[in-house]
Amino acid sequence: MIIVMKEGAEQVEINEVAAKIEKLGYKPHVILGVERTVIAAVGDERSKAVLQSLESIPGVDKVVPILQPFKLASKTVKIEHSVVKVGGVPVGGNEFIVIAGPCAVEDEGQIVAAAQAVKAAGAQLLRGGAFKPRTSPYAFQGHGEEGLKLLKIASRETGLPIVTEVMSVHDLDLIAKYADCLQIGARNAQNFSLLKAVGQSALPVFLKRGMAMTIQEFLMSAEYILSEGNPNVILCERGIRTFETATRNTLDLNAVPVLLERTHLPMAVDPSHGTGYWQYVEPMAKAAVACGADCLMIEVHPDPKSAVSDGGQSLKLHTFEALMKNIRPFVKAAGRRL
């Protein structure tokens, strides 16, 4: 249920409603809107009828049931499009955001060169993996904390905030010391213990869609994070697994307008993983901008041929510079600025 407060409701009235919700055995989530405040009451669906009594409390306009299984992510709770700040960079606002960098942090020279190049081309956030989920146990797994330290060096050199992946609850506190945004990869998109843990973090979360997840399942994963008290979630479409073998994944750009219709959360697209081939990244990046995405995540490497991870889908530095130039007309046509 959501409790819609009257326009101009006083803070004391909001506090009274929140306290009453807790007394009834539910968890209140206060959402401040442009015109009025909404309080979501999250808990056992079977006894939600008791919340109807809140309509008699001063300052309450109405009590409305949330029909979608995802509550806090739905537009019933918040109509306005959310803006999530990552190290001060607003994702979901008028500015179109590009996150760029290598798949994996390899050494200081590599990550600093990549960071400097993507910053010069116009990227606002730096990506790079210190902990890497790999299909094979024999593949490069990342440098761990040493990789985080290298990311921090690159961040200090360029001023770019860091987006990096967390794979385990056990690594969360360590990564939080270095990162500005916690990425949940496709393989962990339904790791509910991890989703709950990042939901208790103060850092924003970049949630990638699982390779076989429906849109509703994707939103339910976001709901796990939101329900733990972290409102700062960015959704990312990164391609799903289909029968097609010409590309690594099938980039489901249908998901972008569908999600923008159903949720207030900002929406990113990763055409690097979505295609798996560097030559398809720019066309799909343009398409992502055109269909309404707020953000792109692009893999960039100074020397893709020597990359220890995903070199085939990584752009060279000059190719990324060209992509940034070529998407500008699409960004402008979408009513955004880059």
Residue pairs with C-beta under 8 A, 6 or more apart in sequence:
1 40
1 41
1 48
1 51
1 52
1 63
1 64
1 65
1 66
2 38
2 39
2 40
2 41
2 63
2 64
2 66
2 76
2 77
3 17
3 21
3 38
3 39
3 40
3 41
3 51
3 54
3 60
3 62
3 63
4 36
4 38
4 60
4 61
4 62
4 63
4 64
5 13
5 14
5 17
5 36
5 37
5 38
5 39
5 59
5 60
5 61
6 36
6 59
6 60
6 61
7 35
7 36
7 61
9 36
9 37
9 59
9 60
10 59
13 57
13 58
13 59
13 60
14 30
14 37
14 39
14 59
16 57
16 58
16 59
17 28
17 39
17 54
17 57
17 59
17 60
18 28
18 30
18 39
20 54
20 57
21 27
21 28
21 39
21 41
21 51
21 54
22 28
24 41
24 50
24 51
25 43
25 44
25 47
26 41
26 42
26 43
26 44
26 51
27 41
27 42
27 43
27 227
28 39
28 40
28 41
28 42
29 39
29 40
29 42
29 72
29 77
29 226
29 227
29 229
29 231
30 37
30 38
30 39
31 37
31 38
31 39
31 40
31 72
31 77
31 78
31 231
33 78
33 79
33 80
34 80
36 61
38 77
38 78
40 66
40 71
40 72
40 77
41 48
41 51
42 71
42 72
42 227
48 65
51 63
52 63
54 60
54 63
55 62
55 63
64 76
66 74
66 76
66 77
67 76
68 74
68 76
68 219
68 262
69 216
69 220
69 223
70 216
70 219
70 220
70 222
70 223
70 263
71 77
71 223
71 227
72 223
72 226
72 227
72 231
73 219
73 222
73 223
73 226
73 233
73 262
73 263
73 264
73 265
74 262
74 263
74 264
75 261
75 262
75 263
75 264
77 264
78 264
79 264
80 264
81 92
81 260
81 264
81 266
82 92
82 231
82 264
82 265
82 266
83 90
83 91
83 92
83 93
83 266
84 90
84 91
84 92
84 204
84 232
84 233
84 234
84 265
84 266
85 91
85 204
85 232
86 125
86 161
86 163
86 180
86 181
86 204
86 234
87 125
87 161
87 162
87 180
87 181
88 161
89 97
89 124
89 125
89 161
90 97
91 97
91 234
91 266
91 268
91 294
91 295
92 234
92 265
92 266
92 294
92 295
93 294
94 335
94 336
94 337
95 124
95 336
95 337
95 338
96 289
96 294
96 295
96 296
96 331
96 334
96 336
96 337
96 338
97 124
97 125
97 268
97 294
97 295
97 296
98 118
98 122
98 123
98 124
98 125
98 295
98 296
98 297
98 298
98 324
98 338
99 123
99 124
99 125
99 126
99 127
99 163
99 206
99 268
99 295
99 296
99 297
99 298
100 114
100 118
100 121
100 123
100 125
100 126
100 127
100 297
100 298
100 299
100 300
100 320
101 111
101 114
101 115
101 118
101 123
101 126
101 127
101 128
101 299
101 300
102 110
102 111
102 114
102 127
102 128
102 129
102 299
102 300
102 301
102 307
102 309
102 314
103 128
103 129
103 132
103 299
103 301
103 307
103 309
103 310
103 314
104 128
104 129
104 132
104 140
104 142
104 147
104 307
104 308
104 309
104 310
105 111
105 128
105 129
105 130
105 142
105 143
105 147
105 150
105 151
106 143
106 307
106 308
107 150
108 150
108 153
108 154
110 301
110 302
110 303
111 128
111 150
111 151
111 153
111 154
112 153
112 154
112 157
113 302
113 317
114 126
114 128
114 154
114 300
114 301
114 302
114 317
115 126
115 154
115 155
115 157
115 158
115 160
116 154
116 157
116 158
117 300
117 302
117 317
117 320
117 321
118 126
118 160
118 300
118 317
118 320
119 126
119 158
119 159
119 160
120 321
121 317
121 320
121 321
121 324
122 324
122 338
123 160
123 298
123 320
123 324
124 160
124 161
125 160
125 161
125 162
125 163
125 180
125 181
126 151
126 154
126 155
126 158
126 160
126 161
126 162
126 163
127 162
127 163
127 164
127 183
127 297
127 299
128 147
128 151
128 154
128 162
128 164
129 142
129 147
129 164
129 165
129 309
130 142
130 143
130 144
130 145
130 146
130 147
130 148
130 150
130 151
130 164
130 165
130 175
130 178
131 141
131 142
131 144
131 147
131 164
131 165
131 166
131 167
131 168
131 171
131 175
132 139
132 140
132 141
132 142
132 165
132 309
133 165
133 167
133 185
133 187
133 188
134 140
134 141
134 309
139 309
140 308
140 309
143 150
145 174
148 164
148 174
148 175
148 177
148 178
148 179
149 178
151 162
151 164
151 178
151 179
152 162
152 178
154 160
155 161
155 162
155 180
161 180
161 181
162 178
162 179
162 180
162 181
163 179
163 180
163 181
163 183
163 206
163 297
164 175
164 178
164 179
164 181
164 182
164 183
165 182
165 183
165 184
165 185
166 172
166 175
166 179
166 182
166 183
166 184
166 194
166 198
167 185
167 188
167 194
168 194
169 193
169 194
169 197
172 182
172 194
172 197
172 198
172 201
175 182
176 182
176 201
176 203
179 203
180 203
180 204
181 203
181 204
181 205
181 206
181 234
182 198
182 201
182 203
182 204
182 205
182 206
183 205
183 206
183 208
184 191
184 194
184 195
184 198
184 205
184 206
184 207
184 208
184 221
185 208
186 208
186 209
186 210
186 211
186 238
186 273
187 210
187 211
188 194
189 207
189 208
189 209
189 210
189 213
189 218
189 221
190 210
190 213
190 217
190 221
192 224
195 221
195 224
195 225
196 224
196 225
196 228
198 205
198 225
198 230
199 205
199 224
199 225
199 226
199 227
199 228
199 229
199 230
200 228
200 229
200 230
201 230
202 230
203 232
204 230
204 232
204 233
204 234
205 225
205 230
205 232
205 233
205 234
206 234
206 236
206 268
206 297
207 218
207 221
207 222
207 225
207 233
207 234
207 235
207 236
208 236
208 238
208 270
209 218
209 235
209 236
209 237
209 238
209 240
209 252
209 255
210 217
210 218
210 221
211 239
211 240
211 241
211 249
212 240
212 241
213 221
213 240
215 255
215 258
215 259
215 262
218 235
218 255
218 259
219 259
219 262
219 263
222 233
222 235
222 263
222 265
225 233
226 233
233 265
234 265
234 266
234 267
234 268
234 294
234 295
235 259
235 263
235 265
235 266
235 267
235 268
236 267
236 268
236 269
236 270
236 295
236 297
237 251
237 252
237 253
237 255
237 256
237 259
237 267
237 268
237 269
237 270
237 274
237 288
237 293
238 249
238 251
238 269
238 270
238 273
238 274
238 297
239 247
239 248
239 249
239 250
239 251
239 252
239 270
239 273
239 274
239 275
239 276
240 249
240 250
240 252
241 249
241 250
242 249
242 250
244 250
247 274
247 275
247 276
247 277
247 280
248 273
248 274
248 275
248 276
248 277
248 313
249 273
249 274
249 275
249 276
250 274
251 269
251 271
251 274
251 275
251 284
253 269
253 284
253 287
253 288
253 291
256 267
256 269
256 288
256 291
256 292
256 293
257 291
257 292
259 265
259 267
260 267
260 292
266 294
266 295
267 292
267 293
267 294
267 295
268 293
268 294
268 295
268 296
268 297
269 284
269 285
269 288
269 293
269 295
269 296
269 297
270 296
270 297
270 298
271 280
271 281
271 282
271 284
271 285
271 288
271 296
271 298
272 278
272 281
272 297
272 298
272 299
272 310
272 313
272 314
272 315
273 299
273 310
273 313
274 284
275 281
275 284
275 313
276 312
276 313
277 312
277 313
278 304
278 312
278 313
278 314
278 315
278 316
278 319
281 298
281 313
281 315
281 323
282 319
282 322
282 323
282 326
282 327
285 296
285 298
285 323
285 327
286 326
286 327
286 330
288 296
289 296
289 327
289 330
289 331
289 334
289 336
290 330
290 333
290 334
292 334
296 327
298 315
298 320
298 323
299 310
299 313
299 314
299 315
300 314
300 315
300 316
300 317
300 320
301 307
301 311
301 314
301 315
301 316
302 316
302 317
303 316
304 311
304 312
304 314
304 315
304 316
305 311
307 314
315 323
324 338
327 338
328 338
331 337
331 338
332 338
